[in-house]
Amino acid sequence: MKFDEGIQGDLFALPAFEPLAPLLISGEKPPIFVIGCGRHKKKKPTPAKDLYTSDRFKRSKSIASNVGSSFFVLSAKHGLLQPDQLVEPYDVDICTLDAEIKSQWARKVLEALSDLSNGAKIILLAENNYAHPLLLLASDLKYEIEIVCPFFDLNPEHIPIWLEQAERISARIKDLKRLYSCIDAAREGGLTFKFSELSNRKLPKRGVYIFLDPREYNFLKTGPRIVRIGTHAVSSESKSTLRTRLRSHFGQIDGGGNHRGSIFRLHVGRALLESQKLGFQNTTWGDGQHASAEIREKETKLEQEVSGYLSNLEVFIIPIDDEPSKDSLRAHVETQLIALCTESFEAIDGAAIDWLGKFSPMLPIVKSGLWNLRDVSKKYKPNNLGSVDHIISMQERDI
């Protein structure tokens, strides 16, 4: 755990933990969650997954469910329980067990985990009186399983805060998976396209566009990663169409373009200059809203390099034909999807170390992995207007 340094008054701020997304999604196999039981239980025989009633237990289940992982219950009396295993209410505290019985309990649990893991990481969401005997014995007997216990170094009062933050990130993981699933289905149906094919594509009048970079893998390793999200006509009475906005990003057929009319081109060009891959500098790039023919001529090579980068991107369109307004549904979808990818700069889709955006002089681009500045790091609201759930429900209504 780490604490943010800041101005006076931060003594009362919530603690900031180490990045949680890598913990919840790292590795080729989904992690297996082991959730510690609790003192508060239902009063009748109940499946283990529903027997314990504490907020800690409920949040832990939610996290496992959101990331698509299986989970087991760690019981002081029964050891490792299957979620659907029927359990009579009981009252056993592991702290009351003598050393020999506790050692036998730990060995039994570790043997069960060893049989179950098959190379998957074990995330142990249990307090220290449960975790310590397991970690100690695993170390002594050199069990070939990876057990991570996030609570081990936390003060007890910080565990609920950790769980709240982890549950938020797990909800984002769930929705980002769903968004990529929609994009994968669209790709299989021929509904995404390479940006270089823009002129040949039929487009809706209005919508939200998502750019994906085929040189970058998404966190699922199933396809390209989202690198920019945008829309158009969000000011009242704007006449901009989806095609005109995308054409401003794409540039000209001959490979030229106008970065003063496209913030996307501006950011890409700045990153190319900072990368020093081109072997030249351009001191006029981004200066002013207009430029003379002489200045534009000097910028031609860089405009062409920007077009070269952009032309290889994949485009996915969410058609939404609503009226121009800052409160339009398109504006909500754009904000929500950017927040989904970038909330609090806790990236789920980590950019590769050599991603071009890493060279950007704009820190939000570097930290977020998106060629976006507006709405980056905002809070994602899974049940609100413009969320992935809302987008999918709209698509289902249109089928």
N, C-alpha and C positions, 0 to 999 in steps of 0.2 A: 504494500500500500504506500502511496505517496500523498503528500499534502501540497496543495498549491500555495506558493508564496505570493503575498500580495499586500494590499493596503490594510491599514488598521481596521479591524472588524472581521477579518477572515478567520479569526479564532472561532467564530460561530458558523463558518461555512461547512458544507458537507465534505467529507474526505473524498479525494479522487484516487481511484485505484489504478493499478497497472492495467494496460489495455485488456479488455475482456473478450473481444471478438476472436483473437487468435486462440484463446483458451477453449472457446466453445466450438470452433470449426476446424482447428488445425488437424493435419494428418489425413491419410487417404481414407480411413474408415471413420464413421461417426463415433464420437466418444460414448462410453457407457456411463450413465449416472448412477451413483449409489447414494441414496438419500437417507440420512439419519432419522430414526423414529423420533417420537416426541412423547412427552408426559400426557398431553391432552389427547384422549381417544374417545371414540364412540362407545356406547355402553352395551353393544351387542356384537356377535360375530360378524365381521365385515372383511371384505377383501383388503389386503394390505395397502393398496393404493388409496383407499378411502377411509382407512381406520383412523389415521392421525389427522387432527383438525387444526393444527397451528398454522399461522400465516407463513412461517418458515417452510413448512412441509408443502403447502399449497404452491408457493412461489417456486420452490425447487422442482416440483412436478411440471409446472408451466414452462420453465426454462427447458427441461428435457424434451417436452412435447414440441415446443417451438422450433428447436434445432433438429427435430426428427430423430432423436436418440431413444433407445430403450433405457429403462431405469429399473433398479431394484431397491428394496427397502432394507436398511440395516437395523436389525432389532437386537436389543440387549439380551432378550430371552431366546430368540429363534435363530440368530445369525442373519444370513442373507435370505430375504423373502422374495418370491415372485410377486409381481404387482397384483395378480388375480388370486393369490393364495388366501384362502379364508382363514382368519385369525381370530381367536377368542380374545377379548380384552384382558390385559394383564398389567401388572405393576412391578416391573423389574428395572432397577437403575444400575447401569454398568459400574458405577462408582462403588456399589456395595459388593461386587464380586471379588473374591479373593484372587491373589496373583495367579494361582495355578488354573483356576476356572477361566479367568480372563485370557490367559495364554491359549488355552484350548479353544476358546471362542474365536480368538483372532486367527488361529491356524485354520479352523474350519471355514471362516469367511474367506481367507486368502486362497485356500484350495478351490473354493467355489468360483472366485473371481478369476483365478488362473485358467479354469476350464472354460469360462465364459468369454474372456477378453479376446482371444484369437488375434492378438496384435493391436487391438483398439485401446486407446487411452481410457483410464478410469478416472472420472471426476467424482471425488468423494465430498459430498455436501453434508458434512457431519461435524459436530463440535469436537473439540480436542479430546475429551474423555473417551470418545469413540475412535477418533482418528489415530491418536498416539499409539495405542497398542498394535494397531494394524501396520502403521508405518515403521515402527520399531522392529516388529517381527519380520516384515518384508525385507528390511535392510539386513537383518541378521542372517536370514535363510536364503537371501539372494533370489527371491521370486522374480521371474522374468516378466513382470507386468509393470506398466507405468501408472503410478497412482499420483494424482494431483489433488491436493487438499487446499482449496482457496481460503478456507476459514482459519488455517493453522496459525497464521501470524496476525490475525485480526483480534482486536478487542471485541468482547461479546456484544457491546452496544453498536459496533460497526457492521455486524453480520446482516441485520435487516437492510441496511443501506446498500451493502454489496449486492444482496439479492434483488433489491429494487432496480439497481443499475443493470445487473445481469439480465433481468427479465425484460427490460426495455430493449437491450441489444438483441436478445434472443427473438423478440417480436419483429425486429427489423430484419434479422436473418431469415425468418420465416417469410416475410413479405418480399424480400429481395429474391429469394428462391422462386416465389410465385411469379414475380415480374419476369425473371429469366425464363421461366417455363412458358409464359405467354409469348415471349420473343422467340423462343425455340420453335414453338408451334407455328408462329407466323413465318419463320424462316423455312420450315418444312413445306408450308403452303405457298411459298414463293412471294410472300407479302413483305419481306424486307428486301433491301436492294443496296448494291454498292453505290457510293455517292457519285462516282463517275458516270453512273447510268441515269442521273437525275432527269436529263432532258427527255428520256424515253419512258418515264414513269407517269402514270396517271395518279394525281394526288387529290385528296379532299381540299375543299376551299380553306378550311381551318383545322388546326390540330396541334398536338404536342409532339415534338420530334425528339428522338433519342439517338445519339451517335454511339457506336461501339467500335472499338479499335481491335482489328484482328491480330495485331501484334502483341496484344495483352490478353491473358487468360482471366476469366472471371473466377471468383472464389470457389465455384463448383467445379472448375476445370472442364466445363462442358462447352465452352465457346468464348467469344470475345467479350471484353469487359466494357461496361458503360463508361464513357468518358465525357459526355456532355448531354445536358437536357435543356430544352428550350421551347418557347412558343413565340407568338407574334400577336399583334393587334390587341394589346391589353390596355390601351388608352382609348377613351371614348371617341367614337367616330373615326377610328383608324381604318384605313382602306387596305392595309397590308394583308396579303394572302399567304398561306403556307408556302406556296411555290416561290413567291417573290422573296420571302425571308430566306429560304434555302438557297435560292440563286445568289443572293448577296453573299452568303457564306462560300458557295461553290466558286464564284468568280466567272471567268470567261472561258469560252471553248478553247481558246489558244493557250490557256494555262495562266493567264494574267488574272488580276483581281483588284479590288479596292478595299484595303483593310480599314479605311476610314468609314466605310459603310457596314462593317461587320466586326463586332467586338471579338468574335471567335477567331477570325483571321488575324486580328491585332495580337491576341494572346499567343497564337501559334508562332507568328513571326518573331515576337519578342523572345520566346523560348528558343527558337532557332538561332537567333543572334547570340543569346547568352551561352548556348551550347558550343559556340565557336566552330561548329562543324562546317560552316560555309566558307570560312577563311576570309571573311570580310565583315565590316561593320557598317551600319546604316544609322546615322545620327538623326535622320528626319522621320524615322518610322514612328507613327503614332502622333506626330506633331500636327495639331490643328485639325479642323473638320474638312478643310479643302487644301489642295496643293496644286502648284503650277505643273504644266506639262513637263518641264525640265526635271522637277523633283520626282514626279511619277515615273519618268523614264529611268531615273537612277534606282528606283525601288522595284523595277520590273523583275530582276532576278530573284529577289526575296519573295515577291508575290507568287512567282512561279513555284518556288520551293514550298510555300504554304499550300498552294493548290495541289502539289504533288502529295503532300502529307494527307490532306483532306480527302482526296479522290479515292483513297483506299479504305476509308471508313465505311462501316455498314450503317444503314439508316432504318429505324423502326418508327412507324407513325401511329399515334393514337388519334383517330379522327374524332374531333369534337367541334361541331359547327354551331357555336354560340356567338352571341353578339359581342363586339369589342367592348371590354370593360376591365378595369383593374380588379373587379370582383368576379370576373368570368370564371367558369368552371376550368377553362384551360389554365388560367393563372393559378388556381388552387392545385391542379394536378402538377404543374411545373414546380411549384413551391414544395409540395409534399414529396415528390420523387427526388428532388435535390436533397431535401432533409433526410429522406430514407437512406441515401448513400453517404451522407456526410455528417449526421447529427453529432455535435460536440467534437467534430474531427476524429471520432472513433470509427475508423474505416473498417468496413467488412470486406470490401473489394480492394485489397491493397494494390497499389500501382507497382509495377516492376521497377527495379532500381534504375533502369535505363530508359524509362518512359520519358518522352520528350517534355512533358509538363513538369518534370522534376527540375528542369532548367529555367522555369519561369521565374521572373523577378517578383511575381505576385504570390505571397506566402499562402493564401487560401487555396490556390491551385496546387501548389506543392503538397500541402497537407491533406487535401481532400481527394486528390486523384481525379478531379473533374476540371474541365476547362470552363468553370463557372465561378463567379464571384457573388452574385446576388443569391440570397437564401442559403448559402453554404453554412453549415454547422447548426442550422435551426433545428428545433425539436420536431420529430416526425410524430404524427398523430394517427395511429393505425385505424381508428374508427371514424375518422372525420372525412369531410368532403375532399375528394382528390386523392385519397389513399389507394393503395393497391386493391384492397377489398372493394372499394367503391368503383374503381376502374373495371374490375372483373365483373361486378354486378351489372354495370352498364353494357358491357360486351355481351353478357348472357341475355339481356333484355333485347338486344338488337339481332340476335340469332333467329 
